[in-house]
Amino acid sequence: MKAMMIVGLSGVGKTSAGEYLNAHTAAIHLEASKYMRQIWSERGEIGTLQSFASSSLISNPTLVADRILHDSHRMGIDSVVITGFRSPSEVSAVRGAVQQTSLLLLTSDPTFRLNRLLARARKGDPIDLRELAELDQAHVDMGMGELVSECDDLIDNDQSRAAFHHRLEAHAKHFFTSVNNTERAGKSRSVSGLRTIGTG
């Protein structure tokens, strides 16, 4: 199995990227946030989803990754695009279980991200830049900042939709059709690469 993981802050377009690749490649898209939401629901929706996710990443950091890996094997998936991991433990769990992986970081200007979040109108999403900054910090605290240095590639989603899709599809096709992707790119990046508010 090959696993392409797409990470980034809220509103960068991870889910849209996964859905696009699901439609334009042979890969199946699995979204980590849907798994976290499902587990939260199974456990009675106690507290907020954000607080549940934060505490879960401390008490059982591979909870979602393990479930995604289980479902991938159960469904016989050969190529998977996983979106929405927040911590290095989740990425490590997949890298430890899957021989060929790619970690792609999506970035975008905070104002663009906020506008995308407002358009999707999901309950609990930020409604202004202050709330977005707080959410960014929560994700950095969960380990998102550490993931930046582990990424194999970065795509900025401030360009046209066609240009974004072109770069995304090129990255995915290269990864899914290559024979071996065991070498890490090892690019030096810092948390400022996330383009959180204040680092944009």
N, C-alpha and C positions, 0 to 999 in steps of 0.2 A: 504494500500500500504506500502511496505517496500522500503526504499531508502538507498543504500550503496553509499557513496560519497568517491571518491578516489582523494586525493590531493598530491601535490608535485611539485618541481621545474621542469622546462622544461627539457625533456630528461630522466626523471626517468622511463618512461614506462607506464604512466597513460592510454594513448589511447590503447596501446597494451594490457594492463591489462583489460580494458573495453571490447575490442573486444574478448579477450579470454573468459571472463566470459559470454559474450553474446552467444558465441558458445557452452559453456560447462555447463551452468546453465539455469534456466528458466527466468533469468533476461534480461531485455532489456537495452542496452547501449545507453546513451545520453551524448554527449560531449559538455561541456560548451563553449569551444573555437569555435566550429562550429556555435553555436548560436550567439556568439559575432561577429564572422565574417559575419554571415548572417545579423545581425542588422546593422553592419557597412556598408555593401553593400546596404541595403535598404535605408540608410541615405546618400548615395552618395559617400562613400569611401573617405571622407574628411580627410586629414592628414594620419598618419600611423595607422595601426590597434592597435599598442601598445599605442599610444597616445589616441586613441578613447576609448580603454578599460580602461586606467587609469582615464580619465575624466568621463567615464560612472560610474565607481565604486564610484566616489565621488558624482556625480549629481543624480544618480539613482542606488544605490548599489545592488538592487535586480532585476534589469532589466532582466538578463539572467535566474536567478533562477525562477522568476515568469513565464517566458515563458516556461521553462522546466516543471514546475509544471502544467501549463495549458495544455501542450501537453500530459503529462503523464495521466492526468485525461481524456482528450478528447479521447485518444487512449485506455483507460481502462487498463493501465499497473498495474499489481499487484506487480511486483518486478523490480526495476530499479537500474542500476549502473550509477552514474553520475560522469564523470571525468572532471577535469580541473577548479574547482572553485579556486579563488585566494583570496577571502576575507571572513572574519567571517560573514558579512552580508548575503552573499549568502548561507552559511551553516545554519545560523540562520533561514533564510526564509524557507528552506526545513524542518528543525527541528520543526519549528512552524506549518507547514502544514501537516506533515507526522508523524504518531504516532511512528513508529519504524524506527530508523536510525542508521547507523554506519558510522564513519569517519575514513578512513584508510589512513595513511601517507606512501607514497613510498619515499625511499631515494636511492641515488646512488652516487658513486664517480664522481666528476666533469669531469674527463677525460673520463670516460665511457659515461656520459651524452652528452658531446660534440661529441663524436664519433657517438652516436645514432642520434643526430641532423644533423650532416654532412651526414649521410647515408639517412635520410629521405628527405634532400635537399628541405625543404620548404622555400619559399621566405620570407626573413626577419629573418630567424634563425641565431643565432651566428655562426661565422666561426672560432673563436679562443677563448681561455680561457678568454681573456680580455673582449670580447663582452659577453661571458657567465656570467662573474662576474657582468657586468652592468645589464644584464637581471635578474639575481638572485636578485640583489638589488632592481630593480623595482618591482619584485614580493613580496619581503619582505615589501617594502613600501606600496603595495596594501593591506597588511594584512596577507600574507602567514605566517609570523613569529608568529602571534597570533594563527593561526590554529594549530600549532604544539602542543600546550598545550591542545587543545581540542580533539585531536585524540584518538580514542579508541584502535588503534593498529598501529604498524609500521612494514613494510616489507622492507628489504634492497634488492635492485635489482642489486647486484654485483655478485650474485651467478649464477649458470648455469640456463639456461632457464627452464629446467625441474624442478629444485628445486624451482625456483621462481613461476612457475605455480602451483606446488604442494601446497606451502604455501598460495598462492592467492586463489586457489580453496577451500582449507580447511577453510579459513577465511569466504569466501562467503557462502559456504554450511552451516557452523555453524550459520551464521547470518540469512540467508534466511529460514532455517528450524526451527529455535528456535521460541518458543512461544512468548517471550517478551524480547525486547532489549531496555528497557527504561533507565537502569542504565548506566551512563557514567563510563568508566574505570578510569578516573581521574589520569592518569599517569603524572608525572611531567616531562615536556620536555621544552627545550628552543630552540631559533632560531638555535643554533648550531646543533640541531637534523636534520635540513634540509640538512646539508652538503653543504652549499654554499662554494664558493671558499674562502679559508682562514679559514674555520671552519671544513673542511672535516675530 
